[in-house]
Amino acid sequence: MSSSVGNAAHEAALPGWARAVNAVSRLFGVAAAALIVISIVVVCHMVFIRAVLGQSSIWQTEFVTFSLVAATFLGAPYILLTRGHVAVDVVPLMVSHRARCVLFAFGYLVSLAFCAAFLYGAIPWWWEVWEKGQTTSSMWRARLWIPYLSVPVGLGLLCLQLLTQIVLVLRGLELPFGLARDARL
């Protein structure tokens, strides 16, 4: 059986709410990748405008900066879902499955607390920009609420993805750190 078939069967066995959170995380991962690709095209456009045509750029630098920050926040839940982040699993490989579950829950709860605190600060920050109608100081005058929205939206979904992973591991529907019960050093 191929791993994609195995992954599809595993995903189908998850509760509906977990499948929904995972699907939104995947969608945001695609959006983040698209933002990165669009940023590359815009940088190429900016180089052409400056180097070949000898003109100044107006919006490109801000667009690329905002797009890459948005890609970071919107793509974070997907990275968590796919375990694409940097992980050192020496300690989990040295302990029992039960201890792995405890270690996993503790680490993810700390991460959840940090992300929730960050989200708590990001919502009023975004709201203030929205309410005041703030724009960038450049000639482009981009409305700041648009790129700033990626911070609370990405953090909110990251919190949901962290919570989903915790619940799935504690219910035995996922393996902590993706390690099999008998995995040992």
KOLDRENLO-334325 format. One record per residue (C-alpha): residue number from 1; x, y, z. Coordinates in pm, 1 decimal, always signed. Example, Ala and Ser with C-alpha at 12.3 -4.5 7.8 and 13.67 -1.06 7.14 Angstrom:
<atoms>
ATOM   pos         px         py         pz
ATOM     1    +1230.0     -450.0     +780.0
ATOM     2    +1367.0     -106.0     +714.0
</atoms>
This chain:
<atoms>
ATOM   pos         px         py         pz
ATOM     1       +0.0       +0.0       +0.0
ATOM     2     +141.5     +339.7      -96.6
ATOM     3     +192.3     +608.6     +165.3
ATOM     4      -61.9     +840.8       -1.7
ATOM     5     -327.6     +568.2      +26.6
ATOM     6     -223.6     +509.6     +388.5
ATOM     7     -241.3     +883.6     +459.8
ATOM     8     -585.5     +907.0     +299.0
ATOM     9     -711.4     +613.5     +506.6
ATOM    10     -564.7     +767.9     +822.5
ATOM    11     -723.1    +1106.7     +743.2
ATOM    12    -1062.1     +940.9     +684.2
ATOM    13    -1043.8     +779.2    +1029.1
ATOM    14    -1012.3    +1118.6    +1201.0
ATOM    15    -1313.8    +1297.9    +1346.6
ATOM    16    -1481.7    +1545.2    +1110.2
ATOM    17    -1368.8    +1851.6    +1305.4
ATOM    18    -1004.1    +1737.3    +1284.9
ATOM    19    -1033.9    +1673.3     +909.7
ATOM    20    -1180.0    +2024.4     +870.4
ATOM    21     -893.7    +2189.8    +1061.9
ATOM    22     -640.4    +1986.2     +861.3
ATOM    23     -811.1    +2082.4     +533.3
ATOM    24     -803.7    +2453.7     +618.9
ATOM    25     -436.5    +2421.7     +717.5
ATOM    26     -362.4    +2261.2     +379.8
ATOM    27     -554.1    +2537.7     +201.4
ATOM    28     -354.4    +2801.3     +389.2
ATOM    29      -34.5    +2614.9     +297.4
ATOM    30     -126.7    +2643.9      -70.2
ATOM    31     -206.1    +3014.3      -21.3
ATOM    32     +131.5    +3067.4     +148.4
ATOM    33     +313.3    +2892.1     -136.6
ATOM    34     +123.4    +3105.8     -388.4
ATOM    35     +224.9    +3422.0     -201.1
ATOM    36     +588.5    +3315.9     -220.7
ATOM    37     +565.3    +3247.3     -595.4
ATOM    38     +390.2    +3580.2     -654.4
ATOM    39     +661.7    +3752.1     -449.3
ATOM    40     +930.4    +3601.6     -672.8
ATOM    41     +749.8    +3729.3     -982.8
ATOM    42     +713.4    +4075.8     -828.1
ATOM    43    +1084.5    +4087.8     -736.5
ATOM    44    +1171.6    +3997.9    -1096.6
ATOM    45     +936.1    +4272.7    -1213.3
ATOM    46    +1101.6    +4518.5     -975.0
ATOM    47    +1449.2    +4429.7    -1102.6
ATOM    48    +1332.5    +4475.4    -1461.9
ATOM    49    +1171.1    +4813.4    -1384.7
ATOM    50    +1481.2    +4940.4    -1204.4
ATOM    51    +1766.9    +4787.1    -1402.1
ATOM    52    +1629.8    +4775.7    -1755.3
ATOM    53    +1386.2    +5066.4    -1766.1
ATOM    54    +1574.5    +5281.4    -1516.1
ATOM    55    +1256.2    +5371.7    -1329.2
ATOM    56    +1187.9    +5363.4     -958.9
ATOM    57     +962.5    +5104.3     -803.8
ATOM    58     +662.4    +5219.7     -606.6
ATOM    59     +480.3    +4923.5     -459.6
ATOM    60     +698.1    +4618.3     -515.2
ATOM    61     +914.0    +4625.3     -201.7
ATOM    62     +617.2    +4669.8      +31.1
ATOM    63     +416.3    +4405.7     -152.7
ATOM    64     +696.1    +4149.1     -127.4
ATOM    65     +759.1    +4227.3     +239.9
ATOM    66     +391.0    +4195.9     +330.4
ATOM    67     +349.7    +3882.3     +117.0
ATOM    68     +642.4    +3700.8     +277.6
ATOM    69     +525.6    +3788.6     +628.0
ATOM    70     +174.3    +3672.6     +537.1
ATOM    71     +315.5    +3349.6     +389.5
ATOM    72     +497.8    +3287.9     +716.5
ATOM    73     +189.3    +3325.9     +935.0
ATOM    74      -59.7    +3162.8     +696.5
ATOM    75     +176.5    +2871.8     +621.2
ATOM    76     +263.8    +2793.3     +984.7
ATOM    77      -40.7    +2566.8    +1047.1
ATOM    78      +45.5    +2362.0     +737.5
ATOM    79     +406.8    +2325.2     +851.2
ATOM    80     +282.6    +2203.0    +1189.3
ATOM    81      +37.3    +1961.0    +1025.4
ATOM    82     +305.0    +1807.3     +802.9
ATOM    83     +576.4    +1813.6    +1072.3
ATOM    84     +782.9    +2032.2     +842.1
ATOM    85     +934.5    +2224.2    +1131.1
ATOM    86    +1276.3    +2147.9    +1273.1
ATOM    87    +1248.3    +1882.4    +1540.9
ATOM    88    +1502.5    +1704.1    +1755.9
ATOM    89    +1357.1    +1369.5    +1858.5
ATOM    90    +1643.0    +1226.6    +2062.4
ATOM    91    +1457.7    +1253.5    +2394.6
ATOM    92    +1127.3    +1115.0    +2258.3
ATOM    93    +1318.3     +819.1    +2113.2
ATOM    94    +1468.0     +743.2    +2455.3
ATOM    95    +1140.9     +726.4    +2650.3
ATOM    96     +834.3     +505.7    +2652.0
ATOM    97     +527.5     +571.7    +2440.5
ATOM    98     +336.0     +700.9    +2743.1
ATOM    99     +617.7     +943.1    +2832.6
ATOM   100     +624.8    +1054.5    +2466.9
ATOM   101     +256.6    +1141.7    +2489.2
ATOM   102     +316.3    +1347.0    +2804.3
ATOM   103     +621.6    +1518.1    +2651.6
ATOM   104     +426.5    +1590.9    +2332.3
ATOM   105     +126.8    +1732.3    +2518.8
ATOM   106     +350.0    +1948.7    +2739.2
ATOM   107     +547.0    +2088.4    +2443.2
ATOM   108     +237.6    +2156.2    +2236.9
ATOM   109      +56.2    +2314.0    +2534.2
ATOM   110     +349.5    +2552.1    +2583.5
ATOM   111     +339.4    +2631.8    +2211.4
ATOM   112      -36.7    +2681.0    +2228.6
ATOM   113       -1.0    +2918.7    +2524.7
ATOM   114     +261.2    +3123.4    +2338.0
ATOM   115      +56.5    +3137.8    +2016.5
ATOM   116     -261.6    +3222.3    +2208.7
ATOM   117      -82.5    +3508.8    +2387.9
ATOM   118      +53.9    +3631.8    +2055.1
ATOM   119     -297.1    +3606.9    +1903.7
ATOM   120     -440.8    +3796.3    +2200.8
ATOM   121     -201.8    +4082.8    +2123.3
ATOM   122     -243.0    +4063.7    +1745.7
ATOM   123     -620.7    +4105.2    +1735.5
ATOM   124     -630.6    +4456.0    +1891.1
ATOM   125     -324.0    +4551.0    +1685.7
ATOM   126     -507.9    +4456.0    +1363.8
ATOM   127     -833.5    +4611.5    +1484.4
ATOM   128     -664.8    +4947.6    +1549.2
ATOM   129     -526.7    +4957.6    +1194.3
ATOM   130     -867.8    +4859.6    +1055.0
ATOM   131    -1056.7    +5114.8    +1263.1
ATOM   132     -821.3    +5403.6    +1184.4
ATOM   133     -792.0    +5314.8     +817.1
ATOM   134     -413.1    +5334.9     +832.6
ATOM   135     -209.0    +5308.8     +514.8
ATOM   136     +159.6    +5280.7     +437.5
ATOM   137     +354.1    +5604.7     +413.7
ATOM   138     +472.3    +5529.6      +60.5
ATOM   139     +320.9    +5662.2     -259.9
ATOM   140     +137.8    +5329.0     -291.4
ATOM   141      -58.3    +5396.2      +29.7
ATOM   142     -153.7    +5031.3      +84.9
ATOM   143     -426.5    +4977.9     +343.6
ATOM   144     -246.2    +4809.5     +630.7
ATOM   145     -539.2    +4606.3     +758.6
ATOM   146     -507.4    +4375.2     +457.8
ATOM   147     -153.5    +4245.4     +516.6
ATOM   148     -185.8    +4273.2     +895.3
ATOM   149     -489.5    +4041.8     +887.3
ATOM   150     -260.0    +3748.5     +807.3
ATOM   151     -114.1    +3763.7    +1159.6
ATOM   152     -431.3    +3697.1    +1364.8
ATOM   153     -577.4    +3464.8    +1099.7
ATOM   154     -259.2    +3256.7    +1077.2
ATOM   155     -214.0    +3250.6    +1454.4
ATOM   156     -578.8    +3156.6    +1508.3
ATOM   157     -548.4    +2860.5    +1274.1
ATOM   158     -212.7    +2767.1    +1425.9
ATOM   159     -379.7    +2755.1    +1769.0
ATOM   160     -654.7    +2532.6    +1626.5
ATOM   161     -397.5    +2304.8    +1462.6
ATOM   162     -197.8    +2277.7    +1787.3
ATOM   163     -514.8    +2195.8    +1981.5
ATOM   164     -616.4    +1940.4    +1718.1
ATOM   165     -278.3    +1766.5    +1735.0
ATOM   166     -290.0    +1755.3    +2116.5
ATOM   167     -639.4    +1603.1    +2121.6
ATOM   168     -557.0    +1348.7    +1850.3
ATOM   169     -242.1    +1229.7    +2029.9
ATOM   170     -414.3    +1209.7    +2368.7
ATOM   171     -702.4    +1011.6    +2212.9
ATOM   172     -455.5     +775.1    +2046.7
ATOM   173     -556.4     +875.6    +1692.2
ATOM   174     -211.5    +1018.2    +1613.0
ATOM   175     +134.7     +916.1    +1723.7
ATOM   176     +330.8    +1164.7    +1934.9
ATOM   177     +609.8    +1318.9    +1724.6
ATOM   178     +503.5    +1078.1    +1448.1
ATOM   179     +701.4     +802.2    +1621.1
ATOM   180     +570.8     +446.9    +1630.0
ATOM   181     +496.7     +297.2    +1972.3
ATOM   182     +804.8      +73.8    +1956.3
ATOM   183    +1047.8     +332.1    +1811.6
ATOM   184    +1361.7     +344.8    +2025.3
ATOM   185    +1720.4     +460.1    +1994.6
</atoms>
